[in-house]
């Protein structure tokens, strides 16, 4: 029986298959890159119900992160500031500022301010705030220089690979819990605590003294 298609058809089929394979590979690479946290989450800066200037409150006025996020050392989750926390100051300071109307309304009605969450840990991952903060992981390490941000945004990808970089080498990240030098701010959010001290030197000592041994296997975070 004679061939239905000429031999040249084989080349056309091979070329079409190669083209489809190339397109599929490029599509897979595009999805792999553009759907990673590094691309899709870094820089995320939602509009909040209250215009809160972190650079003013923290950078200029010197408020500690834990004044508003008061349970980070005690709880597995970081809490939003309560209306009471805001009104501790703003019942007197800037009390008629129109930007603070949502705070005054919340205070009058008892309805919590609906803050928009920026940093979201996936449901399939376990993360304990207090365990990290109480072992010298600075707020800056995960959230960036919030004290310099006018409006907070996501500074780090917080992907699995990013987490593992610290879990595998905690000596490169951990810092003393409290500053031991007069006039030095708490290292909870300050990167400049190590004046004259090398990170690897103090990091190795802290890892040894605190017996820091973070999990590097899957079950440590995926429970």
C-alpha positions as CSV (number, residue, x, y, z in Angstrom):
1,X,0.0,0.0,0.0
2,X,1.4,3.4,-0.9
3,X,2.2,5.9,1.8
4,X,-0.6,8.4,2.4
5,X,1.8,11.3,3.3
6,X,5.1,12.2,1.7
7,X,8.4,11.8,3.7
8,X,8.6,15.6,4.1
9,X,5.6,15.3,6.5
10,X,7.9,13.6,9.1
11,X,10.0,16.8,9.3
12,X,6.9,19.0,9.7
13,X,5.6,16.8,12.5
14,X,9.0,16.9,14.3
15,X,9.2,20.6,13.9
16,X,5.7,21.1,15.2
17,X,6.5,18.8,18.2
18,X,9.6,20.7,19.0
19,X,7.8,24.0,18.8
20,X,5.0,22.8,21.1
21,X,7.7,21.5,23.5
22,X,9.5,24.8,23.5
23,X,6.3,26.8,24.0
24,X,5.3,24.4,26.9
25,X,8.7,24.8,28.5
26,X,8.6,28.6,28.3
27,X,5.1,28.6,29.7
28,X,6.1,26.3,32.6
29,X,9.1,28.5,33.3
30,X,7.0,31.6,33.2
31,X,4.5,30.2,35.7
32,X,7.3,28.9,37.9
33,X,8.8,32.4,38.2
34,X,5.9,34.7,38.1
35,X,3.8,32.8,40.6
36,X,6.6,32.6,43.2
37,X,6.3,34.7,46.4
38,X,9.4,36.7,45.3
39,X,7.6,38.0,42.3
40,X,3.9,38.1,43.4
41,X,4.2,39.2,47.1
42,X,7.4,41.4,47.5
43,X,6.3,45.0,47.4
44,X,2.6,44.2,48.3
45,X,1.3,47.4,49.9
46,X,-2.5,47.3,50.5
47,X,-4.4,50.4,51.5
48,X,-5.2,50.3,55.2
49,X,-8.3,51.8,56.8
50,X,-6.1,54.2,58.8
51,X,-3.1,56.0,57.3
52,X,-0.5,55.0,59.9
53,X,3.1,56.3,59.3
54,X,5.5,53.8,60.7
55,X,8.5,56.0,59.8
56,X,7.0,58.7,62.0
57,X,5.9,56.6,65.0
58,X,8.9,54.3,65.0
59,X,11.6,56.1,63.2
60,X,11.0,59.6,64.7
61,X,9.1,59.0,67.9
62,X,10.9,55.8,68.9
63,X,7.9,53.6,69.6
64,X,9.0,50.0,70.0
65,X,7.3,47.5,67.6
66,X,6.0,45.6,70.7
67,X,4.0,48.6,71.9
68,X,1.4,48.0,69.1
69,X,2.2,44.4,68.3
70,X,2.2,43.4,72.0
71,X,2.0,39.7,71.8
72,X,4.8,38.8,69.5
73,X,6.9,37.5,72.4
74,X,4.1,35.5,73.9
75,X,2.0,34.2,71.0
76,X,2.4,32.2,67.9
77,X,0.7,35.0,66.0
78,X,1.5,38.7,65.8
79,X,-1.5,40.8,66.9
80,X,-2.9,44.0,65.3
81,X,-2.9,47.1,67.4
82,X,-6.2,47.5,69.3
83,X,-8.2,50.7,69.2
84,X,-7.3,51.2,72.9
85,X,-3.6,51.2,71.9
86,X,-4.2,54.0,69.4
87,X,-6.4,56.0,71.7
88,X,-3.7,55.9,74.5
89,X,-2.1,58.7,72.6
90,X,-4.7,60.0,70.2
91,X,-7.3,60.8,72.8
92,X,-5.2,63.9,73.3
93,X,-2.7,64.1,70.4
94,X,-4.1,64.9,66.9
95,X,-7.6,64.0,68.3
96,X,-9.4,66.0,65.6
97,X,-7.3,64.8,62.7
98,X,-9.7,63.7,59.9
99,X,-7.3,60.8,59.1
100,X,-8.0,59.4,62.5
101,X,-11.8,59.3,62.0
102,X,-11.8,55.5,61.7
103,X,-10.1,55.2,65.0
104,X,-12.6,57.5,66.7
105,X,-15.5,55.6,65.1
106,X,-14.0,52.3,66.3
107,X,-13.6,53.7,69.8
108,X,-17.2,55.0,69.8
109,X,-18.9,51.9,68.4
110,X,-16.6,49.2,69.8
111,X,-16.1,47.7,66.3
112,X,-12.5,46.7,65.7
113,X,-10.5,48.5,62.9
114,X,-10.4,46.2,59.9
115,X,-6.6,46.2,59.3
116,X,-5.5,44.5,56.1
117,X,-3.0,41.7,56.7
118,X,0.2,42.0,54.6
119,X,2.3,39.0,55.5
120,X,0.4,35.8,55.1
121,X,1.9,32.4,56.1
122,X,0.3,29.6,54.0
123,X,-2.1,27.3,55.8
124,X,0.2,24.3,55.1
125,X,3.2,26.0,57.0
126,X,3.6,26.3,60.7
127,X,5.2,29.5,62.1
128,X,5.5,30.6,65.7
129,X,6.3,34.3,66.2
130,X,7.3,34.0,69.9
131,X,9.7,31.1,69.2
132,X,11.6,33.2,66.7
133,X,11.5,36.6,68.5
134,X,12.7,35.0,71.8
135,X,15.7,33.5,70.0
136,X,17.0,36.7,68.6
137,X,15.3,36.8,65.2
138,X,14.8,40.6,64.6
139,X,11.6,42.0,63.2
140,X,13.8,43.5,60.5
141,X,15.0,40.1,59.3
142,X,11.5,39.2,58.2
143,X,9.7,42.5,57.7
144,X,12.5,44.8,56.6
145,X,13.2,48.3,57.9
146,X,9.6,49.0,58.9
147,X,10.9,52.0,60.9
148,X,11.8,53.7,57.6
149,X,8.6,52.8,55.8
150,X,5.9,55.5,55.4
151,X,3.4,52.8,54.5
152,X,4.3,49.2,55.3
153,X,4.9,46.7,52.4
154,X,6.1,43.2,52.1
155,X,9.9,43.4,52.0
156,X,11.0,39.8,51.8
157,X,9.6,36.9,49.8
158,X,9.1,34.7,52.9
159,X,9.3,31.6,50.6
160,X,10.4,28.2,51.7
161,X,13.9,28.7,50.4
162,X,14.1,32.1,52.1
163,X,13.1,30.5,55.5
164,X,15.6,27.6,55.0
165,X,18.5,30.1,54.5
166,X,18.1,31.1,58.2
167,X,17.2,27.6,59.4
168,X,20.4,26.2,57.9
169,X,22.6,29.0,59.1
170,X,21.0,30.8,62.0
171,X,24.4,32.2,63.1
172,X,24.1,34.6,60.2
173,X,20.8,36.1,61.5
174,X,20.3,35.9,65.3
175,X,21.1,38.8,67.6
176,X,21.0,39.5,71.3
177,X,17.5,39.9,72.7
178,X,18.4,43.2,74.5
179,X,21.0,45.8,73.8
180,X,23.9,45.8,76.2
181,X,25.2,49.3,75.3
182,X,23.7,52.5,76.7
183,X,21.8,54.5,74.0
184,X,21.5,51.6,71.6
185,X,17.9,50.8,70.5
186,X,16.4,47.3,70.9
187,X,17.7,45.0,68.2
188,X,14.1,43.8,67.8
189,X,13.9,46.2,64.9
190,X,17.4,47.8,64.8
191,X,20.1,46.4,62.5
192,X,22.8,48.7,63.9
193,X,23.3,47.0,67.2
194,X,26.5,45.3,66.2
195,X,28.8,48.3,66.2
196,X,32.3,46.8,66.3
197,X,31.0,43.3,66.5
198,X,31.0,40.7,63.7
199,X,27.8,38.9,63.0
200,X,29.4,35.5,62.6
201,X,31.2,35.8,65.9
202,X,28.2,36.8,68.1
203,X,25.9,34.6,66.0
204,X,27.9,31.4,66.7
205,X,28.0,32.2,70.4
206,X,24.3,32.8,70.6
207,X,23.5,29.6,68.7
208,X,25.7,27.7,71.2
209,X,24.4,29.4,74.3
210,X,20.8,29.3,73.4
211,X,21.0,25.8,72.0
212,X,19.4,27.0,68.7
213,X,18.7,24.0,66.5
214,X,16.0,24.9,64.0
215,X,14.4,22.1,62.0
216,X,15.6,21.7,58.4
217,X,13.4,18.7,57.6
218,X,9.9,19.0,56.1
219,X,8.0,18.0,59.3
220,X,9.5,21.0,61.2
221,X,7.2,23.4,59.4
222,X,4.7,21.3,57.5
223,X,2.8,19.5,60.2
